[in-house]
Amino acid sequence: MKSGQAITLLRAHEAELRAVGVEKLSIFGSVARDAAGAQSDIDVVVRLSPEARRGGFAYIARLDALNIRLQDILGCRIDLMAEPIRRDSLRRNIEREALLAF
């Protein structure tokens, strides 16, 4: 999948994703660089609202449900990360490559 196609699909579902607490959503990695192969997953990073980040195991369940929904929207495997990204090298890589959907 090309980056523009992924961004278009995600933007088409912005209202739905915001309703479940997604404040910001970007893609990064091979799809963002338009270097993905046929079997590539899409690397997604989200910032969730404070309310969506609460709840311990409920938070984990929300991330899992979001991952499944994003896979349905994009039609492929997703590697989902939630901000804040604590590992400096990974955070810098994401900041360098990220394409903002919303």
C-alpha positions in Angstrom: 0.0 0.0 0.0 1.2 3.5 -0.8 1.3 6.2 1.9 -1.3 8.4 0.2 -3.8 5.5 0.1 -3.3 4.7 3.8 -3.7 8.3 4.8 -6.9 8.7 2.7 -8.4 5.6 4.3 -7.5 6.7 7.8 -8.9 10.2 7.2 -12.2 8.7 6.0 -12.6 7.1 9.4 -11.3 10.1 11.5 -14.7 10.8 13.2 -15.0 7.1 14.2 -11.4 6.9 15.5 -11.7 10.2 17.4 -14.9 8.9 19.1 -12.9 6.1 20.7 -10.2 8.5 22.0 -7.7 8.9 19.2 -6.4 12.5 19.3 -3.6 12.1 16.7 -2.7 9.3 14.3 0.3 9.0 12.0 1.9 6.3 9.9 5.7 5.7 9.7 8.0 3.0 8.4 8.1 1.5 5.0 4.6 2.5 4.0 5.3 6.1 5.0 8.4 6.0 2.9 6.5 4.3 0.0 9.0 1.4 0.2 6.5 -1.3 1.4 6.4 -4.7 -0.2 3.2 -6.8 -0.7 3.5 -8.4 2.7 4.5 -5.3 4.7 2.5 -4.2 7.7 1.7 -0.6 8.4 3.4 1.1 11.4 0.9 3.3 13.1 1.4 5.6 16.1 -1.5 7.2 18.0 -1.9 9.7 20.8 -4.9 8.8 22.9 -7.0 11.2 25.0 -6.4 11.1 28.8 -9.7 9.3 29.2 -8.8 6.6 26.7 -5.4 6.1 28.5 -7.0 5.3 31.8 -8.0 1.9 33.2 -5.0 -0.5 33.3 -6.3 -3.7 31.6 -9.1 -1.7 30.0 -6.4 0.5 28.3 -4.8 -2.6 26.9 -8.2 -3.9 25.7 -8.8 -0.5 24.0 -5.5 -0.7 22.2 -6.2 -4.2 21.1 -9.6 -3.2 19.8 -8.1 -0.2 18.0 -5.5 -2.4 16.4 -8.2 -4.8 15.1 -10.3 -1.9 13.8 -7.3 -0.3 12.0 -6.5 -3.6 10.4 -10.1 -3.7 9.1 -9.9 -0.2 7.8 -6.5 -0.6 6.0 -6.9 -4.3 5.0 -3.5 -5.4 6.3 -1.5 -6.1 9.4 -0.9 -3.2 11.7 2.0 -2.5 14.1 0.4 -0.1 16.6 2.2 2.1 19.0 0.8 4.6 21.5 2.5 7.8 22.6 4.5 8.6 24.5 7.3 6.6 22.9 9.9 6.2 25.6 12.8 4.7 23.6 14.8 7.7 22.2 16.0 6.1 19.0 12.5 4.9 18.1 10.9 8.2 19.0 13.4 10.1 16.8 12.8 7.6 13.9 9.0 8.1 14.2 9.4 11.9 14.3 11.6 11.8 11.2 9.3 9.5 9.1 5.8 10.2 10.4 3.0 11.2 8.0 0.1 12.7 9.9 -3.4 11.4 9.0 -5.1 13.6 11.6 
